[in-house]
Each structure stands twice: as C-alpha cells, then as structure tokens.
Amino acid sequence: IAGQGIANPIAAIWSAAMLLDFLGEKSSAELIMQAIKAVTGEGRVLTRDLGGHATTQAVSEEIVSKIKQQANTN
C-alpha cells in the first residue's frame, strides 16, 4: 500500500498523542484523542480498512480540522 494513499494514519497520529502524554502534554494529547474519536465516530471520512473510501491525506486533514475546532472551543 506504500505510495497509494490508502494507509490508515490513525495509529501514527495516536502514537503522537501517546508521546505527548508521556512528555506531560496531557491537554494536547487529549485534543488529538478527542479528534480521532470524533472522526471515527462520525464515520464520514474513513480509510478502506474501516469501511470507508477516504485517502490517508483526507483522514489526516479531517483529524487536524477537528483538533483546530476543539482548540478554538476550549
């Protein structure tokens, strides 16, 4: 799947949240986790392995968008 844009980026993003948590950046880690939960919960923008049709980039962008939305409301 390398180079095809179909890989699920959630594990990589989740690992970044875990690293932030380990480093004491709990609020940043929680923002990322909330964004992941929101995107997967909505079910609109998912990669094929999760039953969707979105690309790696589309899922990543959707998660970043959710992080920004949540950061602006907090």
N, C-alpha and C positions, 0 to 999 in steps of 0.2 A: 504493500500500500504506500510505500515511500514515494513521495512526489505526486501523488494522485489527489491530495486534498481531501481524503476521506477518513483520516485517522481521527479518533475521538481525543480532543485536547483536555478533557476534564481531569484526567489523572495528573497531568503535568501541572495544571492550574491548582488542583487540590494540594499537590506536593508543595507548591509555593506557599499556600496558606499554612500548611503544617510547619514549614520553615519559619515563617513569620511568627507563628505561635511560639515555637521553640525559642526564638530570639526575643520574646517578650512583647511582640507587637500584636497583642491579643485583639484589639479592635480592628486592625487591618485584616487579620486572619478571619475574623468573624464576618466582615464585609464580603470577603471573597466567598466564604462558605454560604452565606445568605444568597449571593448572586447565583452560585451553582444550583442551589436548591430551587430558586425561583425559575431559572431557565429550564431545568429538568422537569419541574412541577407543571409548568405551562405546557410543555410538550410541543411547542410550535417549531423550535429550532433545535433539532437533534440530528446527530450523525446516524448513519445506517445501522450501526450496531445497537442503537437504542430505538430503532423503528422509524427513524426519520429519513430525510433526504438532504440535510444540510451539509455543507463542507466544513472542514476543520476551521477555516477562517471565519465562516459565518457563526459558528458556535462560539468561537473565541470573542468575536466582536459583540455578540449578544451578551456574553458574560461581562465584558468590560462595560457595556452600556448599563447593565444592571448595577454594577459596582458604582458607577458615576451617579446613577439615580439615587441609590441608597446613601451615598456620601453626601449628596445635596439635601437629603431629608433629615439627616442626623445633625 
